[in-house]
């Protein structure tokens, strides 16, 4: 059964009877006669639907949010199935997210598609046949939403369909330090002391799983953090927020209130027999809350209140694909197989079978197919709605925050995600490695994340796994300086990545970069908020603004906000890089806020250039008739003077910039439009103006031909 609907330039094709993901907020579609010009063909075979979109050879495909490879996704295969994937290798096809939105960018007309489906989807984007985009949906019940226009128009229309993006408190734009793990109060305090000792800005320190009592959600280890509330008050007095982790699995332990209440109220996902499903994560055996149940979401969301009442102002949700180390059933079957092969002479194939069986123990499809949700009295296989699990866990948290305090923004990031979740939180891009390839992946992923609403996003700067080199740490920080979420996170057993752990010059470079970040926070926050309010993008591919053929092929440069273009250095031992300029631009070779001088600026014509960049030099391009306002850096966001600027610009006639300003704490901007747009102008003679009396320009660097 196929039905066709239309509403405000958005079309919807309905296949069967879809499960309500609640990702789309539009609700006034009108059914119309089915049309045939949707540029895809559909066939169904054995409960699977196959969609085909024809592509011209020069078409680009953008989107799919958090996934592997480049900005243009053409030429490979991808899978939409939230996956605990710690090795983001080029041959992988899925990460932690399910973002089923993409744009086929054509010369004549671009088309956007959102496949609203909670299960597995496979995308073959010109991999098998260069002229076909083949999509395999593991189901026959789903909606396809269709958008037409330019890429920017399509993104705006889609973003309006899914709702306004999550907005963190402004301190969430500050530098954030994390590691698995800062195990106790003494270590956390030593980390905070390190930032102050070396005069390096920092606004938040994360608490990984060791702050909990034996890895139990919403508990605090009395051995590691015996006076947690007073300790948190002490940190808040230093303007440093603690951000604790919350995992999806609830430890099976009688007397543990979350377990006891969940069991009593039948709040956990079940197995085939109707008993709570048993799997294992950090604490060993766990049950998984049934977050698709509104009652469970309310119960779990209110569990955050205990830590909030102790002064906590932010959380990170993790392991919510959900990650499964093993299930009872899977482990039992593995032991039976191993026992059967004990003392046998295993050849190459039986040995490989053994290693494969061990590897398949984690995050197994068989386990997801053996787990069930109860939706309004109907039992539904988790496998069929798998991609919604992390989304609804994070929705539970966000809704729980607002129950306790409806007008206070909380910092919230999560790992697993689905389209629609961007209303509730930001994301980080998961367990990356200290590889140059992952710095490039971070660069290429940001526009795709913005397309699906995740404006508050970033990677683990420097890499989570492996040992980061000093050079990679500096180059990664040069890019992360611009991502709204700037978090340095590393794994147990790896090199310590706190900024002062590096030798003299590198430590100084990193300190200068973090201070540069703080000088840009009013600008970055302004661009973020304008993108949120207008349903736009903060990070864009060049081709979203420039229509020349060369811009479509650029995979390693990004537009940031309305003023800047970035060309990050992302290769080891590089002392420069090739840059494509679609128009004349001003290059700022930034090193430190205190070092800004006219000698750092140079105007480049449009075209291709090789531009040298020493390790301490950050290449920032300012677009024509645009401005970059900076403020004096401080060591905490709330200490910044956001009304006194150093102004950088490249002016043909008159450069303009609108600075967005609000209180940075409440949702008043959303409910009552309590914000202001401060207009800044600069002319070719260097004269600058601000239309608000209590704002001022301390110094300006305005350049022209």
LOVO-201627 format. One record per residue (C-alpha): y negated, z negated, x. Coordinates in steps of 0.5 Angstrom, whole numbers, padded with zeros to 4 digits, always signed. Each point is the difference from the previous one (the first is absolute). Last residue first. Layout:
N
YZX/...
END
This chain:
705
-0092+0004+0085/+0000-0007-0003/+0001-0007+0002/-0001-0006-0003/+0001-0007+0004/-0003-0005-0004/-0002-0008+0001/-0001-0006-0004/+0000+0003-0007/-0001-0004-0006/+0002-0003-0006/-0004-0005-0004/-0005+0005-0003/+0006+0005-0003/-0002+0008+0000/+0002+0000+0008/-0004+0005+0004/+0001+0003+0007/-0005+0005+0004/+0004+0003+0006/-0004+0006-0001/+0006+0004-0003/-0001-0005-0006/+0005-0006-0001/+0001-0003-0007/+0004-0006-0003/+0001-0001-0007/+0003-0007-0002/+0005+0001-0006/+0001-0007-0003/+0005-0004-0003/+0001-0004-0007/+0004+0006-0004/+0001-0005-0005/+0008-0001-0001/+0002+0004+0007/-0006-0002+0004/+0001-0007-0002/+0007+0000+0002/-0002-0006+0005/+0000+0000+0008/-0003+0005+0004/-0007-0002-0004/-0002+0007+0000/-0003+0006+0004/+0001+0007+0000/-0004+0004+0005/-0003+0007-0002/-0001+0004+0006/-0005+0006+0001/-0002+0005+0006/-0006+0004-0001/-0001+0007+0003/+0005+0002+0006/+0002-0008+0001/+0006-0003+0004/+0000-0007-0001/+0001-0007+0003/-0004-0006-0003/+0000-0007+0003/-0001-0005-0006/-0002-0006-0003/+0002-0002-0007/+0008-0002+0000/-0001-0005+0005/+0007-0002+0002/+0002-0007+0000/+0005+0001-0006/+0004+0005+0004/+0001-0005+0005/-0001+0001+0008/-0007+0003-0001/-0002+0008+0001/-0007+0002+0000/+0000+0005-0006/+0001+0008+0000/-0002+0005-0005/+0003+0007+0001/-0004+0006-0002/+0001+0007-0003/-0004+0006+0000/+0005+0004+0004/+0007-0004+0001/+0000-0006+0005/+0006+0001+0005/+0003-0006+0003/+0004+0000+0007/+0002-0007+0002/-0001-0001+0008/+0004-0005+0004/+0006+0004+0002/-0004+0006+0002/-0002+0005-0005/-0001+0007+0002/-0001+0005-0005/+0003+0007+0000/-0004+0004-0006/+0002+0005-0005/-0005+0002-0005/-0007-0002-0003/-0005-0002+0005/+0000-0007+0003/-0006-0005+0000/+0001-0005+0006/-0001-0008-0001/+0002-0005+0005/-0006+0001+0005/-0005-0002-0006/+0003-0007+0001/+0004-0005-0004/+0003-0005+0005/+0000-0007-0004/+0004+0003-0005/+0005+0002+0005/+0004+0007+0002/-0002+0005-0005/-0001+0007+0002/-0004+0003-0005/+0001+0007-0002/-0005+0004-0005/+0003+0005-0004/-0001+0008-0001/+0005+0002-0005/+0007+0001-0001/+0001-0004+0007/+0007+0001+0003/+0002-0005+0005/+0004+0001+0007/+0002-0007+0003/-0003-0004+0006/+0003-0005+0006/+0007+0000-0003/+0005-0005+0003/+0004+0000-0006/-0002+0004-0006/-0004-0003-0006/-0007+0001+0001/-0004+0000-0006/-0004+0006-0003/-0004-0004-0006/-0005+0003-0004/-0006-0004-0003/-0005+0000-0006/+0003+0000-0007/+0005-0004+0001/+0005+0001+0006/+0002+0007+0001/+0007+0001+0004/+0002+0003+0006/+0007+0001+0002/+0003+0005-0004/-0005+0006+0000/+0003+0006-0003/-0003+0000-0007/-0007+0000+0004/+0002+0006+0004/+0000+0004-0006/-0007-0002-0002/-0001-0003-0007/-0003-0007+0003/-0001-0006-0004/+0008-0001-0002/+0002+0004+0005/-0002-0005+0005/+0005-0005-0002/-0003-0006-0003/-0001-0008+0001/-0004-0004-0005/+0002+0004-0006/-0003+0000-0007/+0001-0003-0007/-0007-0001+0000/+0000-0008+0000/+0005+0000+0005/-0002+0005+0005/-0007-0003-0001/+0003-0007+0002/+0003+0003+0006/-0006+0003+0002/-0004-0006+0000/+0005-0004+0003/+0001+0004+0006/-0008+0000+0001/-0001-0007-0001/+0006-0001+0004/-0002+0004+0006/-0003-0005+0005/+0006-0004-0002/+0004+0006+0003/-0004+0001+0006/+0002-0008+0002/+0007+0002-0001/-0001+0006+0005/-0004-0004+0005/+0006-0005+0000/+0005+0005+0001/-0004+0003+0006/-0001-0007+0003/+0008-0001-0001/+0001+0006+0003/-0005-0001+0006/+0003-0007+0002/+0007+0000-0002/+0003+0000-0007/+0002-0007-0003/-0007-0001-0003/+0001+0005-0005/+0006-0003-0003/+0006+0005+0001/+0005-0005+0002/+0006+0005+0003/+0006+0000-0004/+0005-0005-0002/-0002-0001-0007/-0004+0005-0003/-0007+0002+0001/-0006+0001-0005/-0007+0002+0001/-0003+0001-0007/-0007+0004-0001/+0001+0001-0008/-0006+0005-0002/+0002+0005+0006/-0006+0002+0004/+0001-0005+0006/+0007+0002+0000/-0001+0006+0003/-0003-0002+0007/+0005-0006-0001/+0005+0005+0001/-0003+0003+0006/-0001-0007+0003/+0007-0003-0001/+0003+0007+0002/-0003-0001+0007/+0002-0007+0000/+0007+0002-0001/+0004-0003-0006/+0006-0003+0000/+0005+0001-0005/+0000-0001-0008/-0007-0001-0004/-0004+0005+0003/-0007-0001+0004/-0003+0000-0007/+0005-0002-0006/-0003+0006-0004/-0005+0000-0005/-0002+0000-0008/-0005-0002-0005/-0002+0007-0003/+0007+0001-0003/-0002+0004-0006/+0006+0006+0001/-0005+0004+0003/-0002-0005+0005/+0007-0001+0003/+0000+0007+0001/-0006+0000+0004/+0002-0006+0004/+0007+0003+0002/-0002+0005+0005/-0004-0005+0005/+0006-0006-0001/+0005+0006+0002/-0004+0001+0006/+0000-0007+0002/+0008+0000-0002/+0001+0006+0005/-0004-0004+0006/+0006-0005-0001/-0001-0008-0001/+0005+0000-0006/-0001+0000-0007/+0002-0005-0005/-0004+0001-0006/-0006+0005-0002/-0004-0006-0003/-0002+0000-0007/-0006-0002-0005/+0001-0003-0006/+0000+0000-0008/-0003+0006-0002/+0003+0004+0005/+0007-0002-0003/-0001+0006-0005/+0004+0005+0005/+0006-0004+0003/+0000-0006+0006/+0004-0003+0004/-0004-0004+0006/-0005-0004-0003/-0007-0002+0001/-0004-0005-0004/-0007-0003+0002/-0003-0004-0006/-0006+0002-0004/-0003-0006-0004/-0002+0001-0007/+0006-0001-0004/+0002-0007+0003/+0007-0003-0001/+0002+0006-0005/-0003+0005+0004/+0005-0002+0006/+0006+0000-0004/-0002+0007-0002/-0001+0003+0007/+0007-0004+0002/+0004+0003-0006/-0003+0007+0002/+0003-0001+0007/+0007-0001-0003/-0001+0005-0005/-0002+0006+0005/+0006-0003+0005/+0005+0001-0005/-0003+0007-0003/+0004+0004+0005/+0007-0002-0002/-0001+0002-0008/+0007+0004+0000/+0003-0004+0005/-0001-0007-0003/+0004+0002-0006/-0002-0001-0007/+0002-0006-0005/-0003+0000-0006/-0003-0006-0003/-0007+0002+0001/+0001+0002+0007/+0005-0004+0003/+0001+0003+0007/+0007+0001+0004/+0003+0000+0007/+0006+0004+0001/-0003+0007+0001/-0005-0003+0005/+0006-0003+0004/+0003+0007+0000/-0006+0003+0003/+0000-0005+0006/-0006-0003+0003/+0004-0003+0005/+0008+0000+0001/-0001+0008+0001/+0000-0002+0008/+0006-0004+0000/+0004+0006-0004/-0003+0005+0005/+0002-0004+0006/+0007-0001-0002/+0000+0008-0003/-0002+0002+0007/+0006-0004+0003/+0005+0003-0004/-0003+0007+0002/+0000-0001+0007/+0007-0003+0000/+0002-0007-0002/+0006-0003+0003/+0002-0006-0005/-0001-0007+0002/-0004-0002-0007/-0001+0007-0004/+0002-0004-0006/-0004-0006+0001/-0006+0005+0001/+0001+0003-0006/+0001-0007-0004/-0006-0002+0004/-0004+0006-0002/+0002-0001-0008/-0002-0007+0000/-0007+0001+0003/-0002+0005-0005/+0002-0004-0006/-0004-0006+0003/-0006+0004+0001/-0003+0002+0007/-0006+0000+0003/-0004+0002-0006/-0007+0002+0000/-0003+0001-0007/-0004+0004+0001/-0003-0006+0000/+0001-0003+0007/-0007-0002+0001/-0006-0002-0005/-0006-0002+0005/-0005-0006-0003/-0007-0002+0000/-0005-0005-0002/+0004-0006+0002/-0004-0007-0002/+0005-0005-0002/+0000+0002-0007/+0001+0007+0002/+0007-0002+0003/+0002-0003-0006/-0003+0005-0005/+0005+0006+0004/+0005-0003-0005/-0004+0003-0006/+0002+0007+0002/+0007-0002+0000/+0000-0003-0008/-0005+0006-0002/+0004+0005+0003/+0007-0003-0003/-0003+0000-0007/-0002+0007+0001/+0007+0003+0002/+0000+0005+0005/-0001-0005+0005/+0007-0002+0000/+0000-0005+0005/+0005+0001+0006/+0006-0005+0001/+0001-0002+0007/+0005-0001+0006/-0002-0001+0007/-0007-0003+0000/-0003+0006+0004/+0004+0005-0005/+0007+0000-0004/+0002+0003-0006/+0003-0004-0007/-0001+0003-0006/-0001-0005-0006/+0006+0000-0005/+0000+0006-0005/+0007+0002+0002/-0003+0007+0003/-0005-0004+0004/-0006-0003-0002/-0008+0000+0002/-0003-0007-0001/-0004-0004-0005/+0006-0002-0004/-0005-0006-0002/+0005-0006+0003/+0001+0004+0006/-0007+0002+0002/-0002-0007-0001/+0005-0003+0004/-0001+0005+0006/-0008-0001+0000/+0001-0007-0001/+0005-0001+0006/+0004-0005-0002/+0007+0004+0000/-0001+0005+0006/+0001+0008-0001/-0007+0002+0004/-0004+0005-0004/-0001+0007+0003/-0006+0004-0001/-0004-0003+0006/-0007-0004+0000/-0004+0000+0007/-0006-0004+0001/-0007+0002+0002/-0004-0006+0003/-0007+0001+0000/-0005-0001+0005/-0007-0002-0001/+0000-0006+0005/+0000-0005-0006/+0005+0005-0003/+0005-0002+0006/-0002-0008-0001/+0002+0001-0008/+0006+0004+0002/+0002-0006+0004/-0002-0005-0005/+0005+0004-0005/+0006+0001+0005/+0000-0007+0002/+0008+0000+0003/-0001+0007+0002/+0006+0002+0004/+0005-0006-0001/-0003-0001-0008/+0002+0008-0001/-0004+0002-0006/+0003+0003-0006/-0002+0006-0004/+0006+0004+0001/+0005-0003+0004/+0001+0002+0007/+0003-0006+0003/-0006-0004-0002/-0005+0005+0001/-0005+0001+0005/+0005+0003+0004/+0000+0006-0004/-0006+0003+0002/-0007-0003+0000/-0006+0005+0001/-0007-0002+0003/-0006+0002-0003/-0008+0002+0002/+0000+0001+0007/-0005+0002+0005/+0001+0000+0008/-0005-0005+0004/+0006-0002+0005/+0000-0007-0002/-0001+0001-0007/+0006+0005-0001/+0005-0004+0004/-0002-0006-0004/+0003+0003-0006/+0006+0002+0004/+0001-0007+0002/-0001-0003-0007/+0005+0004-0002/+0005-0002+0005/-0002-0007-0001/+0001+0000-0008/+0007+0003+0001/+0004+0007+0001/-0005+0005+0001/+0006+0005-0001/+0001+0006-0001/-0007+0002+0002/-0007+0000-0003/-0007+0001+0001/-0005+0003-0005/-0007+0003+0002/-0005+0000-0006/+0000+0005-0005/+0004-0006-0005/-0007-0004+0001/-0003+0005-0005/+0005-0003-0005/+0005+0006-0002/-0001+0005-0005/+0006+0003-0004/-0001+0007-0002/-0002+0002-0007/+0005+0003-0005/+0006+0005+0000/-0003+0006-0004/-0007-0001+0004/+0004+0001+0006/+0003+0006-0002/-0007+0003-0002/-0003-0002+0006/+0006+0003+0004/-0001+0006-0003/-0007+0001+0000/+0000-0001+0008/+0006+0005+0001/-0004+0005-0004/+0002+0001-0008/+0006-0001-0004/+0005-0006-0002/+0007+0000-0002/+0003-0007-0003/+0008+0001+0000/+0004-0005-0004/+0007-0003+0001/+0007+0000-0003/+0005+0005+0002/+0002-0004+0007/+0001+0000+0007/-0006+0005+0001/+0001+0005+0005/-0007+0004+0002/+0000+0007+0003/-0006+0003+0003/+0001+0007+0001/-0002+0005+0005/+0002-0002+0006/+0007-0001-0002/+0005-0006+0002/-0006-0004+0003/-0006+0003-0004/-0001-0007-0003/+0006-0003-0002/-0001-0006-0004/+0005-0005-0002/-0001-0005-0006/+0003-0006-0001/-0001-0005-0006/-0007-0003-0003/-0003+0007-0003/-0007+0002-0001/+0000+0007+0004/-0007+0001+0002/-0002+0007+0001/-0007+0003+0003/-0001+0007+0000/-0005+0004+0004/-0003+0007-0002/-0002+0006+0003/+0002-0001+0008/+0005-0005-0002/+0001-0008+0001/+0006-0002-0003/-0002-0007-0001/+0005-0006+0000/+0002-0007-0004/+0006-0003+0000/-0002-0006+0004/+0007-0004+0001/-0001-0005+0006/+0004-0003+0005/+0002+0006+0005/+0003+0006-0002/+0003+0006+0004/+0001-0002+0007/+0001+0006+0005/-0006-0002+0003/+0001-0007+0001/-0003-0006-0003/+0005-0005+0002/+0000-0006-0005/+0002+0003-0006/+0000-0005-0006/+0000+0006-0005/-0004+0001-0006/+0003+0007-0003/-0004+0006+0000/+0004+0005+0005/-0004+0005+0004/+0003+0007+0003/-0004+0004+0005/-0005+0006+0001/-0006-0002-0004/-0002-0007+0000/-0007+0002+0002/-0003-0007+0003/+0006+0000+0005/+0006-0004+0000/+0003-0006-0004/-0001-0003-0006/-0005-0005-0003/-0004+0005-0005/+0004+0006-0003/-0007+0004+0001/-0002+0007+0003/+0004+0006+0000/-0003+0006+0003/+0000+0007-0003/+0000+0006+0005/+0007+0003-0001/-0001+0000-0007/+0003-0005-0004/+0005+0000-0006/+0001-0007-0004/+0008-0002-0001/+0002-0006-0004/+0007-0002-0001/+0002-0005-0005/+0007-0004+0001/+0004-0003-0005/+0005+0005+0001/-0004+0006+0001/-0007+0001-0003/-0005+0006+0002/-0007+0000+0000/-0005+0005+0003/-0007-0002+0003/-0006+0004+0000/-0003-0004-0007/-0001+0007-0003/+0005+0000-0005/-0003-0004-0006/+0003-0005-0005/-0004+0000-0007/-0004-0006+0000/+0001-0008+0000/-0006-0004+0001/-0001-0005+0005/-0004-0006-0001/+0003-0005+0004/-0003+0000+0007/+0002-0006+0005/+0006+0004+0004/+0004-0005+0004/+0003-0004-0006/+0007+0002+0003/+0002+0002-0007/+0007+0002+0000/+0000+0008-0002/+0003+0003-0006/+0002+0007+0001/-0004+0004+0004/-0008-0001-0001/-0005+0005+0002/-0007-0003+0001/-0006+0004+0001/-0007-0003+0002/-0006+0004-0001/-0003-0006-0005/+0007-0001-0004/+0006+0005+0000/+0007-0001-0003/+0007+0005+0001/+0007-0002-0002/+0006+0001+0003/+0007-0002-0003/
END
